[in-house]
């Protein structure tokens, strides 16, 4: 912990407009799976990228996305962003609670607030530099893993081949690409009770908007009622069968993709979590959803449009 605080003060000292606060600031370590995140006094948030993230994160793209999301009113103002190091400072949202699956369950209206935040982002006309393309990212992550000593879960490539039917259904009636978060971990949501903020734009890009809804449902361990609340808030009412189908499809596909992300963390000896269990559990959940009759029905609905 002392080393982390020292790293935070060193990072602050290298930022001209904040160097004067590097010695006297009250620094509090916050959460983070791959990065070091700190509250600086009561008004700023400092993010220092974690080990190995440069292998798969384009910081220049993230800088654009973070600023665009702030302009859209869904993310805190960016005070400083160094595209070379990935060190970022944003405004701290006072009074906001960092979300978790338990938080989304206990905080009344939070799934709806998340749905409305997604809608605000997706309707903002924000332009991100990166194109978040699921199957291309799977290929990219497999290339990263090919340089590391780690095995894929048994049958992974078989499931990727089975997902070609999903790919064809999604391509039959593509939705317009919009600015999306693409990595809606619960911890990337800050809830004031009246408004939901979204942070951490490392994986963001132009994408099918319904990816965000499917991914948050999985990350938040949403039950049927929570998912329905989020969907109805997003659509201001009922969703079409093809829209619901896309959300369900993306629940499986995000697990397929983030399985590989977990294996990269495992190979990089990230100590924050048991990333082998994280990866294998996600893969098993993906397979379990894809073999259900409901999944085939949703794929058919998406194919019909």
LUMLOVO-465603 format. One line per 2 residues: number of its first residue (from 0); their letters; for each residue y, z, x of C-alpha. Coordinates in steps of 0.001 Angstrom, whole numbers, padded with zeros to 6 digits, m for minus. Layout:
// residues N
NUM = A = Y,Z,X | ...
***
This chain:
// residues 305
0 = XX = 000000,000000,000000 | 002399,000842,002830
2 = XX = 001707,m002576,004379 | 002455,m004236,001038
4 = XX = 005803,m002464,000737 | 006654,m003415,004305
6 = XX = 005856,m007051,003472 | 008172,m006835,000466
8 = XX = 011062,m005467,002535 | 010493,m008138,005168
10 = XX = 010559,m010857,002496 | 013796,m009476,001049
12 = XX = 015427,m009331,004465 | 014826,m013079,004900
14 = XX = 016693,m013938,001674 | 020424,m014113,002499
16 = XX = 021739,m012929,m000859 | 019275,m010001,m000948
18 = XX = 019034,m009013,002725 | 021436,m006117,002220
20 = XX = 019016,m004527,m000253 | 015934,m004777,001939
22 = XX = 016246,m001244,003350 | 017583,000703,000377
24 = XX = 015877,m000937,m002608 | 013349,000995,m004641
26 = XX = 010221,m001167,m004515 | 007318,m000760,m006934
28 = XX = 004070,m002716,m006631 | 003064,m004480,m009834
30 = XX = m000180,m006246,m010718 | m001479,m009651,m009606
32 = XX = m004876,m011274,m009056 | m003964,m013428,m006063
34 = XX = m000341,m012614,m005233 | 001690,m009551,m004293
36 = XX = 004214,m008766,m007043 | 006923,m006102,m006853
38 = XX = 009721,m004697,m008984 | 012912,m004443,m006915
40 = XX = 015077,m001621,m008208 | 015290,m002225,m011950
42 = XX = 016636,m005756,m012036 | 014509,m008095,m009898
44 = XX = 010897,m009151,m009470 | 009568,m010377,m006094
46 = XX = 006435,m012529,m005743 | 004727,m013071,m002366
48 = XX = 001882,m015638,m002475 | m001621,m014457,m001693
50 = XX = m003867,m015552,001143 | m005285,m019062,000794
52 = XX = m003197,m020086,m002217 | m001576,m022848,m000172
54 = XX = m004891,m024716,m000396 | m004487,m025435,m004085
56 = XX = m000912,m024575,m005151 | 002016,m026975,m004722
58 = XX = 004996,m024650,m004393 | 007596,m027405,m004798
60 = XX = 006084,m028268,m008180 | 006007,m024602,m009131
62 = XX = 009693,m024192,m008245 | 010655,m026988,m010635
64 = XX = 008461,m025584,m013399 | 009755,m022016,m013041
66 = XX = 013365,m023171,m013307 | 012633,m025537,m016205
68 = XX = 010784,m022786,m018077 | 013720,m020436,m017542
70 = XX = 016081,m023064,m018950 | 013759,m023414,m021936
72 = XX = 014217,m019701,m022580 | 010595,m018665,m022168
74 = XX = 010663,m017362,m018583 | 013017,m015128,m016547
76 = XX = 015895,m016616,m014554 | 014922,m017724,m011036
78 = XX = 017155,m016092,m008415 | 015436,m017472,m005310
80 = XX = 012527,m019796,m004592 | 011392,m020855,m001118
82 = XX = 009157,m023905,m001584 | 007797,m023552,001968
84 = XX = 006613,m019951,001731 | 006279,m019647,m002043
86 = XX = 008314,m016445,m002066 | 010098,m016161,m005397
88 = XX = 012574,m013708,m006920 | 013318,m013647,m010639
90 = XX = 015158,m011403,m013042 | 013130,m008387,m014162
92 = XX = 012622,m008159,m017933 | 013483,m004561,m018782
94 = XX = 011476,m002909,m021523 | 008722,m005520,m021468
96 = XX = 005035,m004615,m021357 | 002684,m006635,m019155
98 = XX = m000014,m007836,m021517 | m003791,m007477,m021345
100 = XX = m006604,m008207,m023811 | m006231,m004631,m025061
102 = XX = m002479,m005124,m025395 | m002897,m008259,m027474
104 = XX = m005272,m006282,m029695 | m003072,m003207,m030110
106 = XX = 000474,m004634,m030195 | 001084,m005868,m033729
108 = XX = 002291,m009466,m033907 | 001733,m010207,m030219
110 = XX = m000576,m013236,m030754 | 002080,m014716,m033051
112 = XX = 004825,m014051,m030495 | 002729,m015832,m027871
114 = XX = 002204,m018777,m030220 | 005940,m019054,m030848
116 = XX = 006664,m018863,m027103 | 004252,m021726,m026495
118 = XX = 005920,m023753,m029241 | 009351,m023156,m027732
120 = XX = 008117,m024324,m024338 | 006254,m027346,m025701
122 = XX = 009231,m028447,m027810 | 011788,m027892,m025026
124 = XX = 011593,m031365,m023447 | 011190,m029616,m020084
126 = XX = 009782,m031931,m017418 | 007329,m030583,m014850
128 = XX = 006465,m032613,m011746 | 002717,m032002,m011888
130 = XX = 000260,m033649,m014275 | m002369,m031049,m015167
132 = XX = m005452,m033237,m015594 | m008610,m031245,m016223
134 = XX = m011250,m033498,m014719 | m009148,m034458,m011702
136 = XX = m008597,m030750,m011020 | m012332,m030100,m011240
138 = XX = m012816,m032791,m008580 | m010049,m031288,m006428
140 = XX = m011495,m027786,m006613 | m014965,m029128,m005772
142 = XX = m013465,m030715,m002655 | m011929,m027382,m001626
144 = XX = m015274,m025655,m002181 | m017095,m028286,m000131
146 = XX = m015316,m026873,002939 | m016490,m023317,002231
148 = XX = m019799,m021491,002393 | m020373,m020819,m001272
150 = XX = m022894,m022180,m003773 | m022049,m023472,m007223
152 = XX = m023757,m021810,m010201 | m027026,m023564,m010986
154 = XX = m026470,m026493,m013331 | m022709,m026769,m012844
156 = XX = m022757,m030529,m012168 | m025030,m031027,m015203
158 = XX = m022453,m029411,m017472 | m019667,m031525,m015960
160 = XX = m021725,m034619,m016849 | m022286,m033293,m020382
162 = XX = m018529,m032815,m020696 | m018041,m036586,m020536
164 = XX = m018513,m036664,m024322 | m015674,m034143,m024566
166 = XX = m013549,m036257,m022266 | m014131,m039337,m024437
168 = XX = m013254,m037457,m027639 | m010003,m036112,m026182
170 = XX = m009064,m039579,m024932 | m009686,m041217,m028320
172 = XX = m006451,m039805,m029773 | m004430,m038289,m026923
174 = XX = m001508,m036031,m027753 | 001845,m036614,m026031
176 = XX = 002020,m034701,m022761 | 004430,m031774,m022739
178 = XX = 005399,m029008,m020327 | 002569,m026455,m020420
180 = XX = 001838,m023180,m018674 | m001833,m024128,m018179
182 = XX = m002884,m020696,m016844 | m002135,m018226,m019660
184 = XX = m003749,m015086,m018302 | m002758,m012132,m020453
186 = XX = m000983,m010657,m017430 | 001320,m013683,m017392
188 = XX = 002829,m012526,m020706 | 005552,m009893,m020983
190 = XX = 006103,m008523,m024476 | 009254,m006706,m025591
192 = XX = 007902,m006192,m029097 | 010261,m008791,m030504
194 = XX = 009920,m011565,m027942 | 007184,m012813,m025630
196 = XX = 008105,m014010,m022132 | 005798,m016106,m019922
198 = XX = 005704,m015882,m016120 | 003802,m017379,m013148
200 = XX = 004029,m021171,m013179 | 001666,m021886,m010262
202 = XX = m000726,m024073,m012264 | 001735,m025447,m014801
204 = XX = 002124,m029128,m015533 | 002463,m031828,m018138
206 = XX = m000569,m031440,m020337 | m002049,m031557,m023822
208 = XX = m000199,m028646,m025496 | m003321,m027289,m027168
210 = XX = m004793,m026416,m023771 | m002436,m023435,m023665
212 = XX = m003661,m022104,m027018 | m007351,m022502,m026227
214 = XX = m006962,m020939,m022799 | m005021,m017899,m024059
216 = XX = m007626,m017312,m026776 | m010299,m017125,m024081
218 = XX = m008247,m015068,m021620 | m007147,m012639,m024323
220 = XX = m010659,m012278,m025751 | m009111,m013086,m029111
222 = XX = m011148,m012450,m032210 | m010968,m014844,m035164
224 = XX = m007994,m013036,m036686 | m005954,m013024,m033486
226 = XX = m006644,m016700,m032865 | m005651,m017549,m036422
228 = XX = m002420,m015561,m036064 | m001519,m017439,m032874
230 = XX = m002370,m020838,m034365 | m000424,m020281,m037595
232 = XX = 002630,m019071,m035681 | 002445,m022092,m033384
234 = XX = 002110,m024624,m036210 | 004239,m022681,m038724
236 = XX = 001248,m022941,m041030 | m002118,m024654,m041101
238 = XX = m003494,m026746,m038224 | m005364,m030020,m038729
240 = XX = m009138,m030090,m038058 | m008528,m032279,m035011
242 = XX = m005968,m029770,m033675 | m008333,m026855,m034180
244 = XX = m011027,m028939,m032526 | m008925,m029475,m029423
246 = XX = m008293,m025736,m029158 | m012035,m025002,m029312
248 = XX = m012834,m027747,m026803 | m010294,m026341,m024371
250 = XX = m011808,m022866,m024716 | m014926,m024289,m023091
252 = XX = m013167,m026576,m020637 | m010876,m023882,m019242
254 = XX = m013963,m021807,m018443 | m015510,m024836,m016739
256 = XX = m012411,m025273,m014557 | m011650,m021616,m013804
258 = XX = m015270,m021086,m012742 | m014365,m023108,m009663
260 = XX = m011113,m021203,m009162 | m013102,m017967,m009153
262 = XX = m015474,m019366,m006538 | m012503,m020272,m004323
264 = XX = m011256,m016670,m004586 | m014757,m015445,m003730
266 = XX = m014947,m017743,m000708 | m011498,m016553,000413
268 = XX = m012751,m012924,000197 | m010018,m011983,m002279
270 = XX = m010580,m008204,m002687 | m008850,m007804,m006060
272 = XX = m011936,m008478,m008199 | m015627,m009372,m008130
274 = XX = m014931,m013091,m008211 | m018592,m014117,m008013
276 = XX = m019211,m012276,m011291 | m015936,m013685,m012668
278 = XX = m017055,m017257,m011903 | m020635,m016970,m013128
280 = XX = m019623,m015160,m016324 | m017106,m017884,m017154
282 = XX = m019679,m020589,m016543 | m022227,m018873,m018791
284 = XX = m019620,m018507,m021539 | m018754,m022219,m021248
286 = XX = m022390,m023241,m021587 | m022960,m020898,m024530
288 = XX = m020032,m022380,m026481 | m020927,m025990,m025730
290 = XX = m024456,m025697,m027206 | m023290,m024320,m030567
292 = XX = m023369,m026607,m033641 | m019720,m025714,m034272
294 = XX = m018750,m027135,m030903 | m020306,m030511,m031728
296 = XX = m018494,m030447,m035078 | m015158,m029815,m033379
298 = XX = m015769,m032599,m030854 | m016465,m034958,m033756
300 = XX = m013230,m033904,m035488 | m011243,m034594,m032327
302 = XX = m012915,m037982,m031928 | m011952,m038932,m035504
304 = X = m008363,m037770,m034938
***
